[in-house]
Amino acid sequence: MTQTSESVTWLTQAAYDQLKAELDYLSGPARTEIAVKIAAAREEGDLRENGGYHAAKEEQGKMELRVRQLTQLLEKAKVGTAPASDGVVAPGTLVTIAFDGDEDDTLEFLLASREYASSDFETYSPQSPLGSGVMDRAVGEDAEYELPNGKKAKVKILAVTPFNG
């Protein structure tokens, strides 16, 4: 399971289709639209002081970055259900944790790519501080991760189940 933890993103067919449609749009019609905007702005004259031209070029850069992100994500994606959990935290699992061992202060979240965020659950990326802190830990184990302020937080893994949403 460790091999799949880092190299595979599990997506439902609906999530894959949605991301593929976005990639197809950005790679085709959106590229044409931005090229037209850039050409029109270029016609306005001096490019050094042309706000429309610079805005269109910035938009183009952001769009190309998104195309690269989606391409990489979909190349590594597997459509279907993540392998059944053996009680170990991995991408594609719902994880319930208790903060500082206080079983009344809990959080249930989906450990998955941000692209796969669910409206039903908070989603944490495996690369996030919390995600990397709990990765590969088993039910009953303690984990530690770094907070934005540099302090460490401790959590206990209470439950790990495969996400089938």
C-alpha positions in Angstrom: 0.0 0.0 0.0 2.9 2.4 0.5 3.7 2.4 -3.2 0.2 3.6 -4.0 0.3 6.2 -1.2 2.7 8.5 -3.1 2.2 7.7 -6.8 -1.5 7.1 -7.3 -4.5 9.4 -7.0 -7.7 7.5 -6.7 -10.7 9.2 -8.4 -14.3 8.2 -8.9 -15.4 8.1 -12.5 -17.4 11.3 -12.1 -14.3 13.1 -10.6 -12.1 11.9 -13.4 -14.6 12.9 -16.0 -15.0 16.4 -14.5 -11.2 16.9 -14.4 -10.7 15.5 -17.9 -13.5 17.9 -19.2 -11.7 20.8 -17.6 -8.4 19.8 -19.1 -10.0 19.4 -22.6 -11.5 22.9 -22.4 -8.3 24.5 -21.2 -6.2 22.7 -23.8 -8.6 23.6 -26.7 -11.2 26.4 -26.6 -9.6 28.3 -23.7 -6.2 28.4 -25.4 -7.9 29.9 -28.5 -9.8 32.5 -26.5 -6.7 33.7 -24.7 -4.7 33.8 -27.9 -7.4 36.1 -29.4 -7.3 38.3 -26.2 -3.5 38.6 -26.5 -3.6 39.4 -30.2 -6.3 42.1 -29.6 -4.3 43.7 -26.8 -1.2 43.6 -28.9 -3.0 45.6 -31.6 -3.5 48.4 -29.0 0.1 49.5 -29.3 3.0 49.9 -26.9 3.2 46.6 -24.9 5.2 48.1 -22.0 2.2 50.1 -20.8 -0.6 47.9 -22.1 -2.5 46.6 -19.1 -4.8 44.4 -21.2 -1.9 42.7 -22.8 -0.2 42.0 -19.5 -3.4 40.8 -17.9 -4.0 38.4 -20.8 -0.5 37.0 -20.6 -0.8 36.5 -16.8 -4.1 34.7 -17.4 -2.4 32.5 -20.1 0.3 31.6 -17.6 -2.1 30.6 -14.9 -4.1 28.5 -17.5 -1.0 26.7 -18.7 0.0 25.9 -15.1 -3.5 24.4 -14.5 -3.1 22.4 -17.7 0.2 21.0 -16.4 -1.3 20.2 -13.0 -4.3 18.4 -14.5 -2.2 16.5 -17.0 0.1 15.2 -14.2 -2.8 14.4 -11.9 -4.7 12.5 -14.6 -1.6 10.6 -15.6 -1.2 9.2 -12.1 -5.0 8.8 -11.4 -6.7 5.4 -11.1 -10.4 5.3 -11.5 -12.3 3.2 -9.1 -12.2 2.6 -5.4 -9.0 2.7 -3.4 -7.9 -0.6 -2.1 -9.6 -1.7 1.1 -8.1 -0.2 4.1 -6.3 -2.4 6.5 -6.6 0.2 9.3 -3.6 2.2 7.9 -4.0 5.8 6.8 -3.5 6.2 3.0 -4.8 8.4 0.3 -8.5 7.6 -0.4 -9.3 6.9 3.3 -11.6 8.6 5.7 -9.6 9.3 8.9 -10.9 10.1 12.3 -8.4 11.6 14.7 -8.5 12.9 18.3 -6.5 16.0 19.1 -4.0 15.7 21.9 -5.6 12.4 22.8 -8.9 14.1 23.8 -11.5 11.7 22.3 -14.1 14.4 22.6 -12.2 16.8 20.3 -12.2 14.8 17.0 -12.1 15.4 13.3 -13.1 13.2 10.5 -11.5 14.0 7.1 -10.8 12.6 3.7 -7.1 12.1 2.9 -7.0 12.8 -0.8 -5.8 15.2 -3.5 -7.4 18.7 -3.2 -8.8 18.1 -6.6 -11.0 15.5 -5.1 -12.3 17.6 -2.3 -15.7 16.4 -1.1 -18.5 18.7 0.1 -19.3 16.0 2.7 -15.9 16.0 4.4 -13.0 18.3 5.0 -10.2 17.2 2.6 -6.5 17.2 3.5 -3.8 16.5 0.9 -1.3 13.7 1.7 1.3 16.4 1.3 -0.3 18.8 3.9 1.2 18.9 7.4 -1.7 16.9 8.9 -1.8 14.5 5.9 1.9 13.7 6.0 1.8 13.4 9.8 -0.9 10.7 9.8 0.2 9.0 6.6 0.9 5.3 7.0 -0.1 5.3 10.7 -2.5 2.7 12.0 -5.6 2.9 14.1 -4.6 3.5 17.7 -1.2 5.1 16.9 -0.2 8.6 17.8 1.0 11.1 15.1 2.6 14.5 15.2 2.6 17.3 12.7 3.8 20.9 12.6 1.3 23.8 12.9 1.7 27.0 10.8 3.1 28.7 13.9 5.9 26.1 14.1 4.5 24.3 17.1 3.8 20.6 17.1 0.4 19.1 17.4 -0.3 15.5 18.5 -3.3 13.4 17.3 -4.4 9.9 17.8 -5.8 7.8 14.9 -9.2 6.6 16.0 -10.6 5.1 12.7 -9.5 4.6 9.1 -12.0 3.5 6.5 -12.0 3.4 2.7 -13.8 6.4 1.0 -16.4 5.1 -1.4 -18.0 8.4 -2.3 
